[in-house]
Amino acid sequence: MTDRPEQTDRATSPSRRRRRFPGISSRAYEHPADRSALVALRRLSGFDTVFKVLSGLLPERSLRLLFLSDSVRVSDLQFAHLNDMLRDACYILDLDKVPAMYVSQDPMPNAMCVGLDEPIIVVTTGLVELLDEEEMRAVVGHEVGHALSGHAVYRTILLFLTSMAVRVAWIPLGNVAIMAIVTALREWFRKSELSADRAGLLVGQDLEASLRGLMKIAGGNHLDEMNVDAFLEQADAYEASGDLRDSVLKILNVLPRSHPFTTVRAAELRKWAATRDHQRIMDGHYPRRDEDGDASLRDSFRESASSYATHVRASKDPLMKLVTDLAGGAGDLGQRVRRGFGGFTSPGTGASRPGEENGDGVDEREGPEGRTPRERD
């Protein structure tokens, strides 16, 4: 990591002017679920011990040497356009230091921010070749957001523990404790991706470019064959379709992933972009880093709980509907569960059990089971 150089016209002259956020705290853009999941992770039995041990054992120097020796380091002389984007992103989010950034040969579109003491940003050639300038700018801002939020530390430990779990899988019960922490880390990291997507939007300040980038990651470089509105409708269809069986399958499908599904990320980002919170940041009203010490943990918990409650109430997922109904005092739990696991048919068929409505909007159509899309940042 290097100190941020003096901002020359060439280093900070993007294709259009963007707002800058001096002293911005990561609290300004962090998803409430990100903060609450990280707090819950830290309270997981044994996590503090594992964290302290791994912090001393992880070969961070080796990691840096690996990228330095087998990847291309971004600079004024190599991938200069990415270097300008990186410096611009750090300038907009007011990072004191510019992280080292590398381009790694890999056809899989991906990016990550790792490191314990100092974050390192890595992007693959597949991603560089896939995205245009504005889309790539949002990705670079996404990774700089990870760095500002301190996510790189936990991401590094997640990668190490995942590798360790594979190595000790042959030992009876040898990886049970490790996988418990890995599962908790993945749950947190999925939420942290929503925060970093917001940081990417603050840097790029182009919602359409952010959404196009996510759409390309899902469907490749075929913009003439895709439509942003139709892509976002997939997120609504994913959430609302199916019955309780599909709700369970959704949970099982997402558990092994480190990232939320791409359509879900796009829908979450569009939703946040339309909020007053986002507009206030763009108007210059946001929490500052020098106020982080005075931030109330209780208020963070309250905000997180409120966010979850709002999500559950607004969700169209059958399981979330059931939770909402139970919280509201619904007394027909048995009937609802029976209907949820087999009583519903697809809308439009007109088929329902005698005496039961066929109108809760629950669809029995099921997608392919067991398919896990490729994870990308």
N, C-alpha and C positions, 0 to 999 in steps of 0.2 A: 504494500500500500504506500502511496506517495502523497506528500503534502499537495494540496490543491495549488496549482500554479496561478500566477497572475492571470486574470481573465482578459485575454486579448480579444480583439474583434473577431479574429479567425476562429478562436477556440469556442466562442460563445455566440456565434451568429447563426442561429438556426434559420430555416427557410421562412419562418414567420415569428413575430414576437410572442412570447409566452409570459404569463405572470410568474413571479418568483415569490417564494414563501420564506422570508428570513426567520430563522430560529424555530421553524415549525416542529412541533412534537409529533412523534408517531401516533400519539393518542388522537390526533386530529382525523386520521383516516383508518385507524384500526377497527376492524369489525368487532362488535361486542363479544361475539362468540370466540374470536381469537383470544381476547384477553381472559375470558372466563375459562376457556379450555386450557390455557397455559397455567392459570392458577390451580385448576384441578389437577393438572399433570404434576405440578410441583408438590402437591399434597399426596401423590400416589406413594404408597408404602415402598420404601427402598429407593425411590428415585433420587433423593438428595445424595445418598451414598454412591449410587452408580454414577451420577453426574460428576461428583468430586473426583472419583477414581479415574473415570474416562478423561476428564479434563487434563489430568496429569499424564495419561498414558497415550492418548491419541497422537500419532506421529504427524503433527501439522507441518513441520519442516519438510518431511518426506512428501506430503501432499503438494506443497508449494514447488518443490524440486521436480515433482512429476509433471506438473503442468508447464513449468518453465522449460523442461527438457523435451516434452513431447507434444506441445501445443504451440500456437502462435500468440505471442503477447501483443495485445492491442496497444498501439502507440501512434505518434505522429507519422511514423514510417511504415507501420503495418496496420491494415484495416483502419486507416485514418478517419473514415466516416463514422465508424463505431466509437472511436476515441472522442470525436467531437460530441456524439450523442451522450457518452458517459460523462464527460465533463459538464455538458449542459444539464444533465439530470441532477448531478451533484450540486450544481449551482442553483438550480430551481428549488431543490429540497434542502439546500444550505448545509451539506455535509462538510465537515472540516477537512476530511481527506478523501481523495479519490481512490476507490478500491482498484487493485490490479484486476485486469480483465483479460481473458484468454479465449481464443477460438479453437475448438477441438474438432478434429475430423470425425464426423459421425453423421450418417444420412438421416438419423432420427431427429426431428425438430425438438430441441430441448434447451433449457437454460437452468442454471442453478447458482445459488449464492451459498458458499460454504466457508468454514474457517472458524477457529475458536478465538484467537487473539485479534486477528484482523480478517475481515471477509474477503473472499476471492469470488469474482463473478466469472462463470464459464458459459459460453454459448456454443452450440454446435453449428457446423457448416450447413446442416439441413435446415436449421432455423434461419440462418443468414440468407440462404438462397430462396427461402420460401416467402419472406415478408418484404414489403416495400419500406421506404424510409420512415413514414409515419407509424406504421405498424411496429417496426423494429424499435422505434423510439419509445413506444409504450412498454415494450418488453424490457428494455434497458431500465426504464423508470421503475418497472415492477421489481427488478432485481435490486436496484438501489433502495427501494422501499424495504425489501427484506433486510438490507444492511442497516438502514436507519432504525428499524424495529428490533434489531438484535436477533433476528431469526436464524442467522447463519450458524450460531452455536448449536442450537437444537437440531437443525438440519444435518449438521456434521455427525452428531451423535446418533441420529436416526439411521444414517447411511452405515455407520460402523456397526450398530446393533443388528441391523437387518442382515449384514454380512456374517456377523457372529452367529446369529440364530441358524443360518443355513449350515454353518460349519459344525455346530453341536447338535444338529437335529437327530443324529444317530444315537445320541445318548438318551436313555429312557428318562423322560421328564426333564432332560437337561436344558431345553430351551423354553420351558413353560414360563419361568419368571422373566426371561428376556422378552418373550413375545408379548407378555402383559404390558411391559413398558413400551415396546414397539407399537402395539395397538393404540396405546394412549398418545404416543408421539404422532402417529399418523392422523388420529382424530384432531389433534391440535394443528398439525401442519395443513390439513385440508382447510381449516378455518383461516390459517395465516395466509393462504393463497388469496382469499377474498380481500384481505387487507392489502396485500401487495398489488392486486389488480387495481385497487383504488389509487395507490401510489402511482401506478403506471398512468392512470388517467390524469392525475395532477401534473405529471411531467409532460405527457403528450398533449393534454388538453384538446383531445380530438376523440370524442366518444365513438364516432363511426370507425375510426382507424383501430381503436381498441377492440371493437366488436368484430371487425373484419379479420384481425389477427387471430382471435379465438376461433372464428369460423374456418380460417385456413388451416389452423392446427388440427381441427376436426376433420376437414374434408379435402385438404390439399389446395394447390394453387389453381383452382378452377372457379374463379369469381364469376365468370360468365355463366356458370351452371348453378350458382347459389344465390340466395337472397337472405339478407340479414333478418328481415321481419319473419320470414318462414322459419329461419333457424331459431329465432327466439321463441316462436310458437311451439317448437319441439320441447322446450323446457316446460312450458305449461302442460303439454300433452303428457310428458314424462311424469310430472307431479300428480296430475289428476287421474291418469288412466289406471285401470286394474282394480283389484279388490285387496283385502287384507293379505292375501298370499303374495301379491305383487309388492306390497309394502315391505314384507319380510325379505323378499328377494332383492329389493333395492338396498336394504341395509347390508345384506350379505355381499352384494356386488361391490359396494363401496368400501367395505372394511379393509381389503388388502391394498387399497389405493392410497397414494400419498397426496393426490390432487382430487378436487371435486370434478364431476363430469363437466365437460366444456360448455354444454348448453346451459347448465346451471350457473356456471361462472358468468357467462354472458348476461343472463337474466338478472343476476344479483348486481352486476355492475351497472346495467341500465337503470335498475331500480334506484341505486344509490345516487346516480348522476342526476336524478330528478328530485332529490330531497333538498330540504332547506339546509341541512348540514353541509352538503357539497357546495351549495351556493354561498354560504357564509365563508367557507374557506377561500373560494374564488374572490370574494369581496375583501379578503384580508383579515377576517375574524376567525382565529383558530387558537388552540392551546399552544403555548410556547414551551420549548425545552427547559428553559430556566424555571418553569413552574411545575415541572414533573415531581419535584420533591414535595410539593404541597397538594398533589392530587390525592383525592380521597379514595381509598380502597373500597370503602363501603359504597360510595357512589358508583364505582366501576361494577361492583357486584349487582347493584340495583339496576344499572343500565343494561347489563348482560341479561339479567332475569327478565326485564321488560322486553328486551329484544326477542328472547326465546318465546315468551308468552304471546307476543304479537305474531311471531312466525307460526306458532301452532294454531292460533285462532284463524289466521288468514290462509293456512295451507289447505290445498285441495286433496292432499294425500288421504286415502281411506283410514290409515292408522291414526293420523293426526286428527281427523274428524272424530274418530272414536274417542280419543283422549279428550278432545274438547267437549264432546257430549257428556262424557263421564264427569268431567270437572263441573259441568253445568247441572249435574244431578239426574242425568238420564237413567231410567230404571230398567230399561229393556236390554241389558248387557248381553244376556244369553241369546236373545233373538238377533241382535246386531252381529254378534260373532258368528252365529250360524249363517246369517246372510252374507257376511263378509267373506267367509271361506267357501262359499259354494252356492249361495242363494241368488247371486246377481248374474245377469247375462249382459251382453253388450248392449249399449243404448241403441234404440232403433229396432230391436227385435220384437219389442212388445211382449216379450215373455217374462213372466214373474210368477212367483209362487202364489197360490190362492190366498187372498187375504193380506198380501204384502205389497207394498209399493215397490215400483221399479224405478224410483226417481231420485235416489241419493247421488246419482251421477257416477256410480262406481261401475267400472267396465271390466269384464272378465278377460279381455284380450290380453295375452301375455306375450312379452318379447322373448327372445332367445335366452334361455337360462344358462348361467355359467360363463357368459361371454364378458370379458373384461377388456374394454377398449385400452389402447396404449396410453400410458400416462405421460403427459407432457406439461411443461411449465408454460 
